[in-house]
Amino acid sequence: MRKITVNKLDYLRIQKCIRDAKTSGSISEKEAESLLTELEMANILEPQEIPPDVVTMNSIVRISFLNNNKQTEFQLVYPNQADYKEKKISIFSPIATALIGYKKGDELEWIVPGGLTKIRIEEIVYQPEASGDYEL
């Protein structure tokens, strides 16, 4: 597993979201452990130190599914901000968990209902840190 890069504020906020979700029962133990494992192995940086090509919280990313060349674009958000119609995907979703901390151009495998697929991060359309929005 590759080491991901995470903004220190995102790291702390995601951990709090996981604790809260576990308390309320809105996240399964498996989902919580998957995300916590990613975070425990992360390279934690101050928001100002995050490279502009890294997927962070509130980033808008465009990905390609390499098996069928389809693309989609969405924003990674905290659970209380998730809205499928607005293409805002919770960090608790498997795709967001898979993408957080990876870079533009990275390819990763992801299990979808139809089986294993490969995705590539094509573009980071918006990243808060690159725009100077360090507190989002």
C-alpha positions as CSV (number, residue, x, y, z in Angstrom):
1,M,0.0,0.0,0.0
2,R,1.4,3.4,-1.0
3,K,1.8,6.1,1.6
4,I,-0.7,8.9,1.1
5,T,-0.4,12.6,2.0
6,V,-3.0,14.2,4.2
7,N,-3.5,17.8,5.5
8,K,-3.2,17.9,9.3
9,L,-6.6,19.6,9.7
10,D,-8.3,17.0,7.5
11,Y,-6.6,14.2,9.4
12,L,-7.9,15.5,12.8
13,R,-11.4,16.2,11.4
14,I,-11.7,12.8,9.7
15,Q,-10.7,11.1,12.9
16,K,-13.4,13.0,14.8
17,C,-16.0,12.2,12.1
18,I,-15.1,8.5,12.5
19,R,-15.4,8.6,16.3
20,D,-18.7,10.4,16.1
21,A,-20.0,8.0,13.4
22,K,-19.0,5.0,15.4
23,T,-20.8,6.4,18.5
24,S,-24.0,7.0,16.5
25,G,-23.7,3.7,14.6
26,S,-23.7,5.5,11.2
27,I,-20.5,3.8,10.0
28,S,-19.7,0.1,10.0
29,E,-16.6,-1.1,11.9
30,K,-15.2,-2.3,8.5
31,E,-15.6,1.1,6.9
32,A,-14.1,2.9,9.9
33,E,-11.1,0.5,10.0
34,S,-10.4,0.9,6.3
35,L,-10.3,4.7,6.6
36,L,-8.3,4.6,9.8
37,T,-5.7,2.3,8.3
38,E,-5.2,4.8,5.4
39,L,-4.9,7.6,7.8
40,E,-2.4,5.8,10.1
41,M,0.0,5.3,7.2
42,A,-0.3,8.8,5.9
43,N,2.3,11.5,5.6
44,I,0.7,14.3,7.6
45,L,1.5,17.9,6.5
46,E,0.4,21.3,7.4
47,P,-2.2,22.7,5.0
48,Q,0.3,25.2,3.5
49,E,2.7,22.3,2.7
50,I,0.3,20.2,0.7
51,P,1.3,19.8,-3.0
52,P,-1.4,21.1,-5.4
53,D,-1.7,17.7,-7.1
54,V,-2.9,15.8,-4.0
55,V,-6.6,14.9,-3.3
56,T,-7.7,16.5,0.0
57,M,-11.0,17.1,1.7
58,N,-13.2,19.4,-0.3
59,S,-11.2,18.8,-3.5
60,I,-13.1,18.4,-6.7
61,V,-11.6,15.6,-8.7
62,R,-12.1,14.1,-12.1
63,I,-11.4,10.4,-12.4
64,S,-11.5,7.8,-15.2
65,F,-12.6,4.2,-15.0
66,L,-9.9,2.6,-17.1
67,N,-12.0,-0.5,-17.9
68,N,-14.5,1.5,-19.9
69,N,-12.9,5.0,-20.3
70,K,-15.9,6.7,-18.5
71,Q,-15.1,9.8,-16.5
72,T,-16.9,11.4,-13.5
73,E,-16.3,14.4,-11.4
74,F,-17.2,14.9,-7.7
75,Q,-16.2,16.7,-4.5
76,L,-14.9,14.9,-1.4
77,V,-16.8,16.2,1.6
78,Y,-17.5,15.4,5.3
79,P,-20.5,13.2,5.9
80,N,-22.8,16.0,7.0
81,Q,-22.2,17.8,3.6
82,A,-22.7,14.8,1.3
83,D,-25.3,15.3,-1.4
84,Y,-25.3,12.9,-4.3
85,K,-27.3,15.3,-6.6
86,E,-24.7,18.0,-6.1
87,K,-21.9,15.4,-6.7
88,K,-20.6,15.8,-3.1
89,I,-19.4,12.4,-1.9
90,S,-18.8,11.6,1.8
91,I,-15.3,10.6,2.9
92,F,-17.0,7.5,4.3
93,S,-17.9,6.3,0.8
94,P,-15.5,3.7,-0.5
95,I,-14.4,5.8,-3.5
96,A,-13.6,8.8,-1.4
97,T,-11.7,6.6,1.1
98,A,-9.8,5.2,-1.9
99,L,-8.9,8.6,-3.3
100,I,-7.9,10.7,-0.3
101,G,-4.3,11.6,-0.3
102,Y,-3.4,10.3,-3.7
103,K,-2.1,12.5,-6.6
104,K,-3.2,13.5,-10.1
105,G,-2.1,10.7,-12.4
106,D,-2.2,8.0,-9.7
107,E,-4.0,4.7,-10.7
108,L,-5.7,2.6,-8.1
109,E,-7.9,-0.5,-8.0
110,W,-11.3,-0.2,-6.6
111,I,-14.0,-2.8,-6.0
112,V,-17.4,-1.8,-7.6
113,P,-20.6,-3.9,-7.7
114,G,-19.4,-5.4,-11.0
115,G,-16.0,-6.4,-9.6
116,L,-12.5,-5.0,-9.5
117,T,-11.9,-1.9,-11.7
118,K,-9.0,0.5,-12.1
119,I,-9.4,4.2,-11.8
120,R,-7.0,7.1,-12.6
121,I,-7.1,10.5,-11.1
122,E,-7.2,12.7,-14.2
123,E,-7.4,16.1,-12.7
124,I,-7.9,18.0,-9.5
125,V,-10.3,20.7,-10.6
126,Y,-10.2,22.4,-7.2
127,Q,-8.0,21.8,-4.2
128,P,-8.6,24.1,-1.2
129,E,-4.9,24.3,-0.2
130,A,-3.8,25.3,-3.7
131,S,-6.4,28.1,-3.6
132,G,-5.2,29.3,-0.2
133,D,-8.4,28.0,1.5
134,Y,-6.5,26.4,4.4
135,E,-9.4,26.2,6.9
136,L,-11.9,24.3,4.8
